[in-house]
Each structure stands twice: as C-alpha cells, then as structure tokens.
Amino acid sequence: MANTFHGVPDKTGLARAVHTALKPLGRFAIVNWYRRPRENTTTPQYSRRHEHHSIANEHHEPR
C-alpha cells in the first residue's frame, strides 16, 4: 500500500483485515509519503535517466 495509509479512517481495522488475509509468515508493507520540497524529490524515472547519463559520460572514449 503506497501513499494511502494517511487517509485510512480505521487504521486498526485495516491492520486486522490485513492480518486475517495474509498467509502464515506473509508480509504487508506500508509506504507513506511525507512533505518535501519538490526540487528535492527524486523519482525512479529521473534516477535511472541520471544514472544512465553519468555512466555514459564516464565511459566515453575520445576519438
């Protein structure tokens, strides 16, 4: 569950329902957002693009 838990009105009820639904040793993850200045926010798409650009520059051989 991502970016939704803060809006769940009955968090205890949700936890009970998840516990009932999970298989033994099952896992449930909650990813909750927090406010951050937009310029400090990195998305996976930006990170991959930036990483690819850096790798390309590091391995560039002059002609």
Legacy VTK file of the C-alpha trace (Angstrom):
# vtk DataFile Version 3.0
C-alpha trace
ASCII
DATASET POLYDATA
POINTS 63 float
0.000 0.000 0.000
1.614 3.282 -1.038
0.640 6.870 -0.288
-2.766 5.879 1.063
-2.400 4.911 4.726
-2.639 8.513 5.947
-6.188 8.654 4.558
-7.453 5.391 6.075
-10.059 6.306 8.722
-9.825 2.988 10.630
-6.140 2.050 10.690
-6.684 -0.603 13.366
-9.487 -2.177 11.329
-7.247 -2.226 8.266
-4.458 -3.897 10.245
-6.872 -6.580 11.465
-8.210 -7.202 7.941
-4.688 -7.486 6.527
-3.688 -9.869 9.322
-6.691 -12.062 8.529
-5.954 -12.060 4.786
-2.218 -12.763 4.959
-0.865 -16.266 4.657
1.314 -17.513 7.538
4.596 -15.571 7.511
3.062 -13.212 4.915
4.207 -9.603 4.766
2.442 -6.322 4.235
4.284 -3.069 3.613
3.047 0.457 4.075
4.841 3.258 2.262
3.612 6.626 3.447
4.549 9.988 1.977
5.909 12.987 3.760
6.145 16.559 2.558
9.355 17.514 0.846
10.284 20.453 -1.368
9.602 19.444 -4.966
13.177 20.196 -6.054
14.442 17.619 -3.509
12.117 14.880 -4.725
13.611 12.193 -6.933
11.536 9.795 -8.956
12.828 6.398 -10.089
12.492 7.531 -13.702
14.721 10.584 -13.071
17.256 8.496 -11.139
17.603 5.937 -13.934
17.953 8.652 -16.555
20.540 10.494 -14.450
22.451 7.275 -13.705
22.498 6.315 -17.390
23.768 9.791 -18.325
26.556 9.603 -15.707
27.632 6.134 -16.813
27.666 7.202 -20.456
29.876 10.197 -19.616
32.278 8.124 -17.501
32.799 5.549 -20.254
33.052 7.972 -23.152
36.306 7.463 -25.017
37.689 10.363 -27.042
38.040 9.730 -30.780
LINES 1 64
63 0 1 2 3 4 5 6 7 8 9 10 11 12 13 14 15 16 17 18 19 20 21 22 23 24 25 26 27 28 29 30 31 32 33 34 35 36 37 38 39 40 41 42 43 44 45 46 47 48 49 50 51 52 53 54 55 56 57 58 59 60 61 62
